[in-house]
């Protein structure tokens, strides 16, 4: 490849989606990551729950969410790969009368935003998810939602990127380089690469990359825990499930195993982005799953792992050109970047090519520059093991 137009640092789901869409738009692109392949431990994509959930998103997210939702059903054909896409819907439950008001508010808000969502109770709820707790009174139901395999998706997007003419530099250390006029590109292993624009889309690793330029971001590192059960009969739970007042996401995989997520924090090891699950958190996380789906009590946990996320104070990502020339940021997706990743990739590619994408305006990376310093310090210094 001749001198690239764009370098993308970060081969997770956001970085690969951006790189692929850039190449589809005719740009010469190099994708770089110190990992040997996308979705490697301990990245956010590696530990993603893989949920394709539209309901309960922020107002800023909603337009991207709807665009992405329209694309997910055809993504396997588009990428020529089995991504384990399953659109069994999403069900957000309540077990209490107080939670019923939360469900009604969510349904009203999302319906006003143009989302196909309904309140389900009684026999209809049991038809959708027969195995959930009999204490469940009602749920917010979005039939078009579901799940996909994050690792398979990221690797398939990388393959599509390479087929389209992109170049990947994986498995060597990456560092941003800076000249008198701004960011000039990267060094990766022994090589120096220059480009007019470098996009940092590296999740929690973005903090380290930008620190090398003397830049700090209004983001914090967090690592989330995922649990996997032993085998069960496939087809017991079609929708992905969350619940009011419960720190849990629950789904059944194609294999029949159940996957449990949520905002259960892991312990940093001090070695890069690596983190280790915490025994007490895993126990509570599993118990929460059993409370929502009693059948889980018949099974056992067989695997637990953790991956690092970059989280922003308002829960929305930072996407756009930085004040430092030559630098573009797409990070801080705060545990919900997977579903919107196809729309983010397309929007960023269009923004780079033409400048100023309207759907990215709410995510301006400098929108939090005026944030109170004390509040930002409290956000960054909050205990890493705090359970959200």
N, C-alpha and C positions, 0 to 999 in steps of 0.2 A: 504493500500500500504506500502511496505517496503521502505527504504530510496530511494528517487527518484534519477534518474540519472541527471535530469534537472528540474529546476524551471523556469517557464516563468512568468514574472511580466507584466501584461497588457492583458486585455481581449477584446481589440478592434479587428478589422479585421486582423491586422498583427500578434498580439499575439496569437489569436485563430488559425490562419492558421499555424503558426510555431508549436504550441503545438500539433495540430492534425497530422501534418506530422511527427513530432518526434515520436509520439505514433505508427503511421503506420510503422515506421522503427524499432519498437521494444523497444524504450526507455520507461522507467518509468518516467512519467512527472506529475508535479503539476502545475496548472495554477492558479495564484492569482491576485485578483483585489479588491479594496475597494468597487466597485460598485456591486450591487446585480445581474446584468446581463450584457452581452455584449452590446455595442452600447448605453450606458446610457448617459444622459445629463451630462456634456457638452463636451463629447469626440469628437474626430475627426470623428470617424465612425458614430456617431449619427448625425453629421452635414455634412456628405459626400453627394455629389451630386449623387454618385453611377454610374458615367460614366465609360463605358468600351471603352475607347478611345485609339487607337494605334497611330494615326497620331500626328505629332508635338512633339514627345517625344525626350528626349535627346539621344545622341548616346549610352551612358552608359545604358540607360533604354531599348533600342530596343530589345536585346536578351531576356530579361525577359518578355517584352511586348508580343513578338510573342509566347513564351511558354504559357503564361497566356491566350492569345486569343484562342489558340487551346483547352484549357480546359474549358473555360466558357460555350460553348454550351452544354456540358455534366455535368455541375456542379449540376444541379437540381437532376438528376438521381443519381449522385455520393453521394450527401448529403441527398437524400430521402426527399426533401422539395421543396415547392414552393418559389422561390427566386425572382419572378417577373423579370426574365431575358427576355429581349426583344432586339433582335439584328436587329434593324431598321437602323443601320448605323450611321455614324457621318459626319456632313456637316460643314465645316469651310468656312464662306462666306466672300466676299468682296463687298462693295458698291461703291468703287472708283477705278479709273484706277491705282493709286499708289498701292492700296491694291492688285491689280491683279498680280503685280510682286511678292508680298509676297506669294500669293497663288501658283504661278508657282514655286517659290523657294522651298516651302514646298513639293509640289508634286515631284519635282526632287529629293530632299534630301531623302524623305521617300521611293521613288521608288528605289533609289540606295541602300537603306538599306534592300531591299527585301519585302517591304510592297505593298500590293495590294491597290493602290490609283489612282484616276483619277481626272482630271480637268473637271468640268461640267459647262455648260452654257445653257442659253436659255431654250428651251422646256424640256431638260433633267433635268435641275435644278428644274423647276416648277413641273415636274413629281415627283421628289423626295420629295419636300417640297412646296406644293402649297400655303401654308399660309404665307411664309416668304415675307418680304418687296419686292415690285416690283423694288426697287432700287438695289437689289442684282444683280451684274453683273456675278459672277462666284463663284465657290466653290471648295474646295478640298474635295473629297468624298471617304470615306472608308466604303464599304457596310457591312463588317463583324463586325463593332463596335456596340455599343448600351448602355444598362443600366441594372442595377439590384438594388434590394433593400438592402442597406448596413446593416440595422438592422436585416433583415431576414437572410442574409448571415452569419453574425457573430454568430447569435443564432443557426443557423443550423450547423455551423462548431463546435461550442461548444458541441452540442448534439452528433455529430459524434465523437468528441474527447472522450466524456464520454462513448459512446458505445464501443469504441476501448480500453477502460481500463484506460483512463486518470482520474485524480482527480482534481477537481476544489475547490478552497477556495475563495469564493466570499462574499462580504458584510462586510469585516472587514479591518481595517487599515493594510497597508503593509509597511514594512521597510526592506531595505537591511541590512544584518549583515556582519561584517568584522572581520577576525581574523588576526593573525600575517602573514599568508601566502597569504592573499587576501580575496575575497568575499567568505563567507561560506554558504550563503543562505538568508533566510528571516525570519522575524517574522510577523505573521498575526494574529491579535487579541492576545489571550494569548499564542499562540503556536509558537514555534521556529522550523523551518524546515531547514535541511541542505542538500546540494547537491554539487557534484563536479563542476557544472556549473549553473549559474543563468543568464538567458537572460532577459534583460530589453527591452521590446517592448511596451512601454507605451505612445507613442506620446508625447504630451507636459508634461504629468506627469513624463516622464523620467527625466526632468530637476530637479524636486524636489527629486526624488528617489536618483539620483547620487549626488546631493548636500549634502545629508545625509552622504555620504562617503567622502566629501570634494572634489568632482570632479566637474569640470565645462565643458560644451560642447560648441562647436561652433554652437549653435542652438539658436533660439529665439522663444518666445511664440507669436502666432498670433491666433485670433479667426475670423472665417469667417461666413458671414450671408447667410442664405437660406430663400427664400420666396416661398409661396405656394398660388396658386390662388383658387378661387371657382371652382365648377364643370363646365366642358365643355363637348361637345360631344367627346367621345373617338375616337381615330384614326385620329385626325386632323394633328398630327405631328409625323411621324414615327421615323425620325432620332433625335439624340441629335445635338444641334446647338450651334456653337460659331461663332465669327466674327472678322475679322481684325479691330483693333482699337476700339473694343467694350469690355468692362469689363463685360462679360456675359457668362454663360452656361445656356442653355434652353432645356427643355425636357417636354414631356407629359407623365404622369404616366398612369398606367392601369385604374385608377379611372376616368380619363379624366382631372384631375387637371394638371396645368402646374407648374413645379418647376423651379425656377430661382436661379442660383448660380453665381460664379465669385469670384474675389478677393475683395469683399466688407467687410471691416474690422468692427468688433464689439468692444464694449467698455468693458474692464475688470471691474469686480465688486470688486476685491480685495478678493474674497472668492474662494480660490482654482482656478480651471480652468473655473469658471463660467464667462460668458460674456453676454452682452445685445446688441441687434441690435441698431443701431443709426438711428433716424428718417430720417435725411437728406440722409443718405446712402441708406436706403430702398426706398425712393422716387426716387432717381437717378437710383437705380438698376431696379425698376419697369419700369421707363421711358425708360431705355435702352432696356428692353424686348419688350416694345410696339414698339420701333423704328425698331427692328429686325422682330417682328411678330405683325403687326398692330391689329390683332384680339384680342390681349390681352386687348386693350382699352375697349372692351365690358365686361371685367371681373374685379374682384376686388381681392385684396390681403386679404387672410383670416388668414394667419399664418406666423410668422417669428421666426426664432430661430438661435442660434449661437453655434459653437463648436470650441474648442481650437486645434490648430495644432502646431507641432514643425517644424520650417523651417530652412534649412541650407543655408549658403552663396551662394553655387553653385546650389541650388535647388535639389541636389541629396541626398538620405538618407545616414546615417552612419550605416553600417552593418559589423559586424565581432567581433573578440575577442579584448578586451581592453588590455592595457598593465598591468592592475591590474589582477592578476591571478583569475580565477573563474568567470570572468565577460565577458558577450557577449552583444553587443548592436545592436538593430534594430530600429532606430528612425530617425526622421527628414525627413519624406517622402514628406513634402512640398506640400501638397494638391493633390498629385497624386499617392497615394499608393494603392488605392482600386483595380484598374484594374490589377496591377501586383501582388497582394497579394497571389494568389495560387502559382505562380512561386517563390516568395520570401519564402513562407513557405517550399516548396520542397528543394530549394537551401540551406536554413539555416539548415534544418534537415540533409542534406547530408554533409554540411560543419562540423557540430557538430560530425557526425559519422565518417567521414573520414579525415577531415581537408583540407582546401584549395579548395574552389569551384571557378572555373575560372570566372563565371559570377558575382561573388561578389567582385572581385578584384577592380573594379572602385569605390566601396563604402567603402573602408577601413576606419574605424572610425578615424584613425590617419592621414588621408591624409591632413587635414587642420591644423595640429599642428603647421606648420611653417607659418601660415597666419599672415600677418602683424598685430601687436596688435592694432594699430590705426584703421585699416580697420575693424577688428573684433569688436572693440568697437563701431564704427559707425554703423555697421550692427545691433548689439544688441540694440543700443539706438535709432534707427530710430523710429519716432513716431508710436505708436501702431495703431493709426487710419488712417495712411497713406493708400491711395487706390492704390494698385499695378496696 
